[in-house]
Amino acid sequence: MRVRFLGLPSCASTYSCSYFNLKKMKLSRPKVHRPINTVTLDVGKPPSSRGETWKTFTILYHSFEQLSTGRDHGIMSPNFSCNGKWWNLAIFPCDGGEAPDENVSIDMYHVSKGSASATFSVGILDMNGVVASEYDRNEHFFGVEEGVSFDDFIKRSDILDPSKNILDSNGTLRVKVQMKEEPKTAFVPPNSFANKMKALFLDEASADICFEVSVPAEEEGSDTAASDDLFHAHRLILDTCAPMLAALCVSSDNGEMAIATITDVSPKIFRQLLFHVYG
């Protein structure tokens, strides 16, 4: 990886390019070309990765063939913003010198104060919008004007080759930058506590309290015998959510299960009451 440090122009909101010389920093006012908004429509269920949000910038380098091809002569884009940070791109039309088959290099710069991390891709598009060459990176930038270089991005001869259909009829080169947008709010997974509480309802294996709910025979009718129902519960849950029920159960010093007898409510109603305690 080769890193170049440049003096960079102030922030701008357009996406066409200004010329500069690394040694003399000669700048010319760029033409303004606004990117075309695109809409993607899904047919069928998209893959899970489509949940990520990416911001796309299209940078137009006009009259590419006439751009300076001297060593370390580059063309810098206006600044663009993503994730609260400012960035720009520099293209070196002929990074190694005047030879026609030299490679074109592209640099990506972080131009905000402080450090920043970015997941991004840089690609050159042909006239049909097909990517002719592309690189992906996940980089951390430690300070302002720190950049990362994509050396040998594409051969200059390939860009100028009419059969490749990379330059349009005006000789314009299109470079696409895509940056992954960070979520604006932290992801909070669903809380499973309520489901775990309900799973403990009447769980005899983990219980330390047992309610014996009885209905006297005379209340059920002469043809029905007395009935007893056992309801297992947990002292910690009752102490927190139903302290009056917890008070009915005397703690055992030897670790045995505490048992409480209830005779003034039917088992069906008591079960509903206990279920409400567990959520």
C-alpha positions as CSV (number, residue, x, y, z in Angstrom):
1,M,0.0,0.0,0.0
2,R,1.4,3.4,-1.0
3,V,0.2,6.5,0.9
4,R,0.3,10.0,-0.4
5,F,-0.3,13.1,1.7
6,L,-1.7,16.1,-0.2
7,G,-2.9,19.6,0.6
8,L,-6.6,19.3,-0.1
9,P,-9.2,21.9,-1.1
10,S,-12.1,22.8,1.1
11,C,-15.3,20.8,1.3
12,A,-17.6,20.8,-1.7
13,S,-21.0,19.2,-2.6
14,T,-20.5,18.5,-6.3
15,Y,-19.0,15.5,-7.9
16,S,-17.1,16.7,-11.0
17,C,-13.3,17.1,-10.8
18,S,-10.7,19.9,-10.3
19,Y,-7.2,19.7,-11.6
20,F,-4.1,20.0,-9.4
21,N,-0.4,19.6,-9.6
22,L,1.2,17.9,-6.6
23,K,4.1,20.3,-6.6
24,K,2.5,23.6,-7.5
25,M,-1.2,22.9,-6.6
26,K,-2.7,24.7,-9.6
27,L,-6.4,24.4,-9.4
28,S,-9.2,25.2,-11.9
29,R,-12.8,25.6,-11.2
30,P,-14.7,22.4,-11.9
31,K,-17.9,22.0,-13.8
32,V,-20.9,20.9,-11.8
33,H,-22.5,17.6,-12.7
34,R,-25.2,16.3,-10.4
35,P,-25.5,12.5,-10.0
36,I,-28.6,10.7,-11.2
37,N,-30.8,9.2,-8.5
38,T,-31.4,5.5,-8.9
39,V,-34.0,3.3,-7.4
40,T,-33.6,-0.5,-6.8
41,L,-36.7,-2.7,-6.8
42,D,-36.5,-6.2,-5.5
43,V,-38.3,-9.1,-7.1
44,G,-38.4,-12.0,-4.6
45,K,-36.6,-12.0,-1.2
46,P,-33.3,-10.2,-1.3
47,P,-30.2,-11.8,0.5
48,S,-29.6,-10.7,4.1
49,S,-26.6,-8.6,3.0
50,R,-29.0,-6.3,1.3
51,G,-29.9,-5.0,4.8
52,E,-26.8,-2.9,4.7
53,T,-27.0,0.6,3.4
54,W,-24.4,1.9,0.9
55,K,-24.0,5.5,-0.3
56,T,-22.9,5.9,-3.9
57,F,-20.9,8.8,-5.4
58,T,-20.2,9.1,-9.1
59,I,-17.2,11.2,-10.1
60,L,-16.8,12.4,-13.7
61,Y,-13.3,13.0,-15.0
62,H,-13.9,15.0,-18.2
63,S,-11.5,14.9,-21.3
64,F,-9.5,12.1,-19.7
65,E,-7.2,11.7,-22.6
66,Q,-6.1,15.3,-22.3
67,L,-5.3,15.2,-18.5
68,S,-1.8,15.6,-17.4
69,T,0.2,12.3,-17.5
70,G,3.3,13.5,-15.7
71,R,4.7,11.5,-12.9
72,D,2.7,12.2,-9.6
73,H,0.4,14.5,-11.4
74,G,-3.1,13.9,-10.2
75,I,-6.7,15.1,-10.5
76,M,-8.6,15.5,-7.2
77,S,-12.4,15.3,-6.8
78,P,-14.3,17.7,-4.6
79,N,-15.0,16.4,-1.1
80,F,-17.9,14.2,-0.4
81,S,-19.4,13.2,2.9
82,C,-20.4,9.8,4.5
83,N,-20.9,8.8,8.1
84,G,-20.2,12.4,9.3
85,K,-16.7,12.4,7.7
86,W,-15.4,14.0,4.6
87,W,-13.5,12.2,1.8
88,N,-12.1,12.7,-1.7
89,L,-10.6,10.8,-4.5
90,A,-7.4,11.5,-6.6
91,I,-6.8,9.8,-9.9
92,F,-3.3,9.7,-11.5
93,P,-3.9,9.2,-15.3
94,C,-0.4,7.9,-15.9
95,D,1.3,7.3,-12.7
96,G,4.6,5.9,-14.0
97,G,5.3,8.5,-16.7
98,E,4.5,9.2,-20.4
99,A,4.4,5.6,-21.6
100,P,1.0,4.9,-23.3
101,D,0.6,1.5,-21.5
102,E,1.3,2.8,-18.0
103,N,-1.2,2.0,-15.2
104,V,-3.7,4.5,-13.8
105,S,-3.7,4.8,-10.0
106,I,-6.4,6.0,-7.7
107,D,-6.1,7.3,-4.1
108,M,-8.8,7.6,-1.5
109,Y,-8.3,10.3,1.2
110,H,-9.9,11.0,4.6
111,V,-10.0,14.8,5.0
112,S,-11.8,15.3,8.3
113,K,-10.3,15.9,11.7
114,G,-9.6,12.8,13.8
115,S,-9.6,9.2,12.8
116,A,-12.2,7.2,10.9
117,S,-12.9,3.7,9.7
118,A,-14.6,3.0,6.3
119,T,-15.7,0.1,4.3
120,F,-15.8,1.1,0.6
121,S,-15.2,0.2,-3.0
122,V,-13.8,2.2,-5.9
123,G,-14.7,1.2,-9.4
124,I,-14.4,2.4,-13.0
125,L,-17.6,2.1,-15.1
126,D,-18.0,1.7,-18.8
127,M,-20.6,3.6,-20.8
128,N,-23.2,0.9,-20.0
129,G,-22.6,1.2,-16.2
130,V,-20.7,-2.1,-16.1
131,V,-17.7,-2.1,-13.7
132,A,-14.5,-2.4,-15.7
133,S,-12.2,-2.5,-12.7
134,E,-13.0,-2.4,-9.0
135,Y,-11.3,-2.7,-5.6
136,D,-12.9,-3.2,-2.1
137,R,-11.3,-2.1,1.1
138,N,-12.0,-1.9,4.9
139,E,-9.5,0.7,6.2
140,H,-8.8,2.7,9.3
141,F,-7.6,6.3,8.7
142,F,-5.7,7.7,11.7
143,G,-5.8,11.4,10.8
144,V,-6.6,14.2,8.4
145,E,-5.3,13.9,4.8
146,E,-4.3,10.3,5.3
147,G,-5.0,8.1,2.2
148,V,-4.8,4.7,0.8
149,S,-3.6,4.0,-2.8
150,F,-4.9,1.6,-5.4
151,D,-1.8,1.3,-7.6
152,D,-2.1,-0.3,-11.0
153,F,-5.9,0.2,-10.9
154,I,-6.3,-0.2,-14.7
155,K,-4.1,0.3,-17.7
156,R,-4.4,3.6,-19.4
157,S,-4.5,1.9,-22.8
158,D,-7.6,0.0,-21.7
159,I,-9.4,3.2,-20.8
160,L,-8.5,4.8,-24.2
161,D,-9.3,1.7,-26.2
162,P,-12.6,2.4,-28.0
163,S,-13.6,-1.3,-28.0
164,K,-13.7,-1.2,-24.2
165,N,-16.4,1.4,-24.2
166,I,-15.1,3.0,-21.0
167,L,-14.9,6.7,-22.1
168,D,-18.2,8.2,-23.4
169,S,-18.4,10.3,-26.6
170,N,-17.1,13.3,-24.7
171,G,-14.1,11.4,-23.3
172,T,-15.5,11.4,-19.8
173,L,-14.3,8.7,-17.3
174,R,-16.8,7.7,-14.7
175,V,-15.5,6.5,-11.3
176,K,-17.9,5.1,-8.7
177,V,-17.3,5.2,-5.0
178,Q,-19.5,3.2,-2.7
179,M,-19.3,3.6,1.1
180,K,-21.0,1.5,3.7
181,E,-23.2,3.7,5.9
182,E,-23.0,3.0,9.6
183,P,-26.4,2.5,11.5
184,K,-27.5,5.7,13.1
185,T,-28.7,3.9,16.2
186,A,-27.1,0.9,18.0
187,F,-28.6,-2.5,17.3
188,V,-30.5,-3.8,20.4
189,P,-31.5,-7.5,20.1
190,P,-34.9,-8.6,21.4
191,N,-35.0,-9.2,25.1
192,S,-35.8,-12.9,25.8
193,F,-36.3,-12.4,29.6
194,A,-40.1,-12.6,29.4
195,N,-39.9,-16.0,27.5
196,K,-37.4,-17.3,30.0
197,M,-39.7,-16.3,32.9
198,K,-42.7,-18.1,31.4
199,A,-40.6,-21.2,30.9
200,L,-40.1,-21.3,34.6
201,F,-43.9,-21.4,35.3
202,L,-44.7,-24.6,37.2
203,D,-41.2,-25.9,36.6
204,E,-40.8,-28.5,39.3
205,A,-37.1,-29.2,38.7
206,S,-36.0,-25.7,39.6
207,A,-38.7,-24.7,42.1
208,D,-38.2,-24.3,45.8
209,I,-41.8,-23.6,46.8
210,C,-44.9,-25.7,46.4
211,F,-48.5,-24.5,46.9
212,E,-51.0,-27.2,47.7
213,V,-54.4,-25.8,46.7
214,S,-57.4,-27.8,48.1
215,V,-61.1,-27.5,47.5
216,P,-63.3,-29.0,50.3
217,A,-65.6,-31.8,49.1
218,E,-68.8,-30.0,50.3
219,E,-68.0,-27.1,48.0
220,E,-67.8,-29.4,45.0
221,G,-71.0,-31.2,45.5
222,S,-72.0,-34.4,47.2
223,D,-71.0,-36.6,44.3
224,T,-67.4,-35.2,44.1
225,A,-64.5,-36.0,46.4
226,A,-62.0,-33.4,47.6
227,S,-59.3,-32.4,45.1
228,D,-55.7,-31.2,45.7
229,D,-53.5,-29.5,43.1
230,L,-49.8,-28.8,43.4
231,F,-48.3,-25.6,42.0
232,H,-44.5,-25.3,42.0
233,A,-42.9,-21.8,42.1
234,H,-39.7,-19.9,42.9
235,R,-39.1,-17.8,46.0
236,L,-37.0,-15.2,44.2
237,I,-39.7,-14.5,41.7
238,L,-42.4,-14.4,44.3
239,D,-40.4,-12.2,46.6
240,T,-40.1,-9.7,43.7
241,C,-43.4,-10.0,42.0
242,A,-45.9,-11.4,44.6
243,P,-44.5,-10.9,48.1
244,M,-47.8,-11.8,49.8
245,L,-47.7,-15.2,48.2
246,A,-44.0,-15.6,49.2
247,A,-45.0,-14.8,52.8
248,L,-47.2,-17.8,52.9
249,C,-44.2,-20.1,52.5
250,V,-41.8,-20.6,55.5
251,S,-38.2,-21.0,54.5
252,S,-36.6,-24.3,55.3
253,D,-33.2,-24.3,57.0
254,N,-32.3,-27.8,55.6
255,G,-32.9,-26.8,52.0
256,E,-36.1,-28.7,51.6
257,M,-39.0,-27.4,49.5
258,A,-41.3,-25.0,51.3
259,I,-44.9,-26.0,51.2
260,A,-48.0,-23.8,51.7
261,T,-51.6,-25.0,51.8
262,I,-54.4,-22.9,50.4
263,T,-58.0,-23.8,50.9
264,D,-60.0,-20.6,50.1
265,V,-59.5,-20.4,46.3
266,S,-60.1,-23.0,43.5
267,P,-57.0,-24.5,41.8
268,K,-58.2,-23.0,38.4
269,I,-58.2,-19.5,39.7
270,F,-54.9,-19.9,41.6
271,R,-53.2,-21.2,38.5
272,Q,-54.3,-18.1,36.6
273,L,-53.0,-15.9,39.4
274,L,-49.6,-17.6,39.4
275,F,-49.4,-17.5,35.7
276,H,-49.9,-13.7,35.9
277,V,-47.0,-13.5,38.3
278,Y,-44.7,-15.1,35.8
279,G,-45.7,-12.7,33.0
